[in-house]
Amino acid sequence: MVSIIDEVINAGPEEGNPHSCFAVMKPLALPKRPYLAMIDELTKIIDRYSYLSESPKGSSNPTANRWQLALASGAATPENVRPRIRNLG
């Protein structure tokens, strides 16, 4: 999973488009129920935009940009708890 996320982040922004790539790392201290609710909400958002992308209009649109989305979550350790928001532009 780490290599996939690294690949997406290291692709960097497109020239002249600083918002074409970003990364967010945020430590969270959540009980299991709110954590699972967050995962559910994120999945719904991703599914909504995937539906648009996979529709006939989205998949055949010659001006549509192609994006890679990597979303990951894992257990924190004292060594890796550091919030980072990285706009690569």
N, C-alpha and C positions, 0 to 999 in steps of 0.2 A: 504494500500500500504506500509506503514511504516513497518508493521510486516513482510511482504514478504521480503523486502530489508534487514531488520535486520536478518532474518533467513538465507539468502544467505551469508551475511557478517560474521555472527557468526559461520558459519560452519567451517571457518578457512581453512588454507592450509592443503593439504595432507602431511603427513610426508615425508620429503625428496623432496618435490616439492613446493618450495616457490612461484612459479608463478601460482599455482592452484587457487588462490583467490586474488582478489584485489578490491579496491573501489576507486572511484574518485568523489569528490564533488568540483565543481567549480562554484563560482558565476559568472553570465554573465549579462551584461547590453546590451541587444540587442533589436533593434526594432522588431516588429512582423514579418516582412517579412524574415529577416535573421534567426530569431529563427525558423520559420516554415521550412526554407530551411535546417537548421541543423537537425531538426526532420526527414525530408525526407531522408537526406543522411544517418543518423543512421539507419533508418528503412530499407533502401536498403542494408546496410552492414549486418544487422541481417538476413534479408531475404536470402541473398546470402549464409551465413553459415548455415542457417536452411535448405535450399535446399540440401546442401551437407550432412547434418545430416540425412535428411529424405529420401535420395536416398537409393536404395537397398544396395549399398556398405556400406554406412554409418550406416544404421540402423542394419545391420547384422554383422558388424565388431566386433568380440569379444574383440579386444584390444582397441577399442575406449573408451575414458573416457566419463563419463556422467557429464555434467555441468549444472548449474543453472545460468541464466542470469537475473538480475534485473536492469532495466533502468528506472529512474524516473526523473521527472522534476516538479517543483512547484514554486510558488511565493516566493520570498525571503522577509524576515523581518529583521530588524536590529539585532535581536537575533540569527538568523540562518545563517547569511552571514559570512562564514568562509571557505576558501578553504582548502580542505584536499585531499591528495592523500595518500592512505593507501595500501601499499603492505604488506600483512599479513605474508609474509615469512621471 
